[in-house]
Amino acid sequence: MSSLPSPFAVTPEPPYYAVIFTSQRTDDHRGYDQMADRMVELAAQQPGFLGIETVRGAEGFGITVSYWSSLEAIAAWKRETEHQAAQAAGRSVWYSDYQL
């Protein structure tokens, strides 16, 4: 058995909410890994955050699922200033396409 942490989010019994973000990366990776790590760190500090699961294929297609206790918690995360800056960078630099 691996000593690495499980890639699965530990969530409570339902009900809770999942936000599913799919994206196709561009070839411009400057600063992406640092920003992605920061967003996970910042999300984990938000009230109502329950966990996250993320994967990205070799061709740049990724899926991230974040889990939240309420719709209000999701709305607050969407309004978070640093998260909004990361979204803008994603739209202009890192993603050729994305869906939420």
DRENDODREN-331466 format. One line per field, with one value per residue (C-alpha): residue in one letter; x, y, z. Coordinates in pm, 1 decimal, m for minus. Layout:
N
resn: (A_...) $
east: (X_...) $
north: (Y_...) $
up: (Z_...) $
END
This chain:
100
resn: (M_S_S_L_P_S_P_F_A_V_T_P_E_P_P_Y_Y_A_V_I_F_T_S_Q_R_T_D_D_H_R_G_Y_D_Q_M_A_D_R_M_V_E_L_A_A_Q_Q_P_G_F_L_G_I_E_T_V_R_G_A_E_G_F_G_I_T_V_S_Y_W_S_S_L_E_A_I_A_A_W_K_R_E_T_E_H_Q_A_A_Q_A_A_G_R_S_V_W_Y_S_D_Y_Q_L) $
east: (0.0_126.4_218.3_99.0_m222.1_m535.5_m634.1_m999.0_m1168.4_m1302.1_m1659.4_m1937.1_m2263.4_m2475.6_m2620.2_m2333.7_m2252.1_m1990.6_m1851.4_m1709.5_m1452.5_m1315.8_m1043.0_m809.0_m467.4_m271.7_100.1_174.2_240.2_414.9_300.7_19.2_135.8_202.0_m140.6_m316.4_m146.0_m239.1_m604.5_m625.8_m462.5_m698.2_m1010.3_m924.7_m940.2_m1292.1_m1593.6_m1789.5_m1502.1_m1508.6_m1239.5_m1109.7_m1014.0_m821.7_m657.7_m493.3_m403.9_m85.7_m265.8_m371.9_m735.6_m821.4_m1111.1_m1135.1_m1420.2_m1448.6_m1696.6_m1885.2_m2133.1_m2375.9_m2460.1_m2372.2_m2019.6_m1980.7_m2101.9_m1856.7_m1569.5_m1667.6_m1650.0_m1308.6_m1075.7_m765.6_m976.5_m1120.1_m765.3_m675.5_m988.3_m891.1_m541.1_m692.5_m914.6_m638.0_m331.6_m374.0_m696.8_m794.6_m1137.7_m1314.7_m1656.3_m1799.7) $
north: (0.0_347.4_599.6_882.8_1061.3_936.2_1128.3_1102.2_1381.6_1282.3_1409.4_1382.0_1203.9_1387.4_1631.9_1843.3_2004.4_1934.5_2189.8_2024.5_2219.7_2075.3_2247.8_2219.0_2369.4_2582.0_2532.8_2831.7_2681.3_2982.3_3008.4_2757.0_2495.7_2757.8_2914.9_2577.6_2489.7_2829.2_2787.8_2452.0_2607.3_2906.7_2697.3_2480.1_2793.5_2884.2_2812.8_2521.2_2367.5_1987.4_1865.1_1846.0_1588.0_1678.0_1503.3_1618.9_1405.2_1421.9_1616.5_1889.0_1793.3_1824.8_1764.9_1916.8_1843.8_2052.6_1969.7_2226.3_2219.8_2471.5_2681.9_2987.5_2852.4_2802.2_3156.7_3297.5_3105.8_3245.3_3600.6_3548.0_3812.2_3595.9_3321.6_3575.8_3679.0_3313.9_3271.9_3573.5_3432.8_3097.9_3257.3_3471.2_3244.0_2885.8_2747.3_2719.3_2600.5_2526.2_2434.7_2478.1) $
up: (0.0_m88.8_179.0_m48.3_50.9_m117.7_m432.8_m324.9_m133.8_206.0_207.5_465.1_411.5_151.5_91.8_m37.0_m372.2_m638.5_m882.3_m1194.5_m1394.6_m1719.0_m1916.6_m2208.6_m2140.9_m2384.4_m2439.7_m2213.6_m1868.7_m1711.9_m1351.7_m1388.3_m1137.4_m870.1_m926.3_m921.6_m592.9_m449.1_m550.1_m371.3_m64.2_m74.5_m137.7_162.4_380.6_264.2_484.9_340.9_144.2_175.3_m62.7_m417.2_m677.9_m991.7_m1284.7_m1608.1_m1908.3_m2114.2_m2388.6_m2143.4_m2078.0_m1709.8_m1474.3_m1128.2_m889.5_m576.2_m300.3_m94.8_192.0_38.0_m263.1_m54.8_0.7_m375.7_m443.4_m186.9_m350.3_m688.5_m543.8_m377.9_m525.5_m565.6_m725.7_m972.0_m1070.5_m1131.5_m1345.7_m1556.8_m1609.8_m1702.4_m1965.5_m2114.0_m2083.7_m1963.3_m2113.5_m2478.1_m2360.3_m2034.4_m1896.5_m1548.4) $
END
